[in-house]
Amino acid sequence: MTDVEDRLRAWSLVDELVLEVYAMTRHLPEGAPEDLAAALRSAALRSALQIVRGAHGGAGDFAAALGSAEGSLAELRYYLYLARRLGVIDIRRYRIACGRHDRVQRFLRESRESAGRPRAAGAAGASGVRWSGAREGEPPLDLEEDSR
């Protein structure tokens, strides 16, 4: 995947998780702690916002944002667990949300790990443009159209 595709996929996955959490917390049973619903929503939303912020920066910014989003997702996972233990969400909703959470977490971890690795020398992305002339860790000096 290209960097742009990774960023779009990361946002798309976390956005679906946010929608799942909002749907789940919309109809909590009477007597459910309000602060738990707010905490679930906040952790999910925070992870999405971190992805959005990172997507507008460079590769290093995006990798850092992925790490921050992973932290927010860890909080979310605990809140899901707590909601289940308190009987606030049923087992079916819990499993659906945890399955989606795990897919997002796995993708973010893999993306963060690969964000630090340079692409193969002269490799072209989907755009047909390759980066050249830069040393590792430096921005590219120029862009060349891939003649393939």
N, C-alpha and C positions, 0 to 999 in steps of 0.2 A: 504494500500500500504506500501511497505517497504521503507526505507530511500533511497535506490538506485533507486527504481522505481519512487519515488517522484522527485529525482534529474533529472532523465532521462526525465520524463514527463515535468518538468519545462523547461528544455532546449529545448525539442522538440517543445513545444508550442511557446516559444519565438522565436525560429529559424524560424518557419513558419511565424510569424509576421514580422520578419526582411525581409524575402523573399517577402512578400506582399508589404512592404514599398518600397523595391528596385524596384520591378516591377512597382509600381504606380509612382514612381518618375523618372523612365527611360524616360517616354514620356510625360513630362509636356508640356503644351502649350507654344508657343513662348511668351516671355514677362513675364513669371513666374519668381519670384525672385529666383535666384540661391541659395541664402543663406537659403531659406525656404526648398528647396530640401535637401540641406546638413544638415540642422537641423533635418529634419524628419529622414534621414538615421542615423545620429549620435545618436539620442535618442534611436532609435530601436536597433542599434548595441551595444550601451552602456549597455542596459538592458540585452542583450544576454551575453556580456562579463562578467558582474557581476555574472550571474548565473554560467558561466563556472568557474570563480575564486572560488566562494563559494562551488561548487560541489567538489572541490579538497581539501576542509578543513573538519573540524569536524562539528558537528551538529550546534554549535554556529556560526561558520563561515558561514554556509549555511543559517541560519536564518537571519543573518546580510546582506548577499548578496541578499536575497529575498527582504528585506526592501529597499535596495539601488536600486534594479531593479524596484521595485514599483515606486520609485521616478522618475526614467528615463521614465517609462511608463506614468506617469502623464504628464511629459513634452511632450511626443509623442502625447498624446491625445489632448493637446492644439494645437500643430502644425497641427494635422489633422483638428481640428476645424477651425483654421486660414486658412489653405489651402482651405477648403470648402467655407469659407466666402469670400475669395478673388477670388473664381471661378477657382482655379487652378486644383482641382479635382472635378469630377462630383459626384452627390448624390449617385449613385450606388456604386462606388468605396469607397466613404466615409463610407457608411453603412457597406460594407464588412469589411473594415479595422477596423472600430469601434467595430463590432461584434467580430472579432478575438481578438482585444485589450481587450475587456471586459472579454472574456474567459480566457485569459492569466492572467489578473489582478486578477480575482476571484480565480484562481488556486493558484497563488503566495500568495495571502492573506491567503487562507485556509492552505496552506503548512507552511507558516511562523508561523501562530497561533498554528498549531499542532506540529511544530518542538520543541517548548518549553515544550510540555507535554511528560512526560515519558510514554513508552508503558506499558501495563499491566504486572505485575510481572510474570516472567517466560514465557512471551509470545514469541513464536518463529516466526521468519520472514519466508519468502518464502524459505530461505536457509536451514531451519530446525535447525538453530543455535540460541540459546538464550543467552542473556547476563545475567550474574549473579555476585553477590558479590560486586556490586558497590552501593554506596549511591547516592542519587539524585544529579546530577550535577558533579559527578566524572566519570572518564573513567572506563570501566569495568575492573575488576581484572582478570577475566578468561572467557573463552568460554566453553560452554558445549554443546555437541550434544544433540538435543532433541530426546528422545527415543520413541516418538509417532510414 
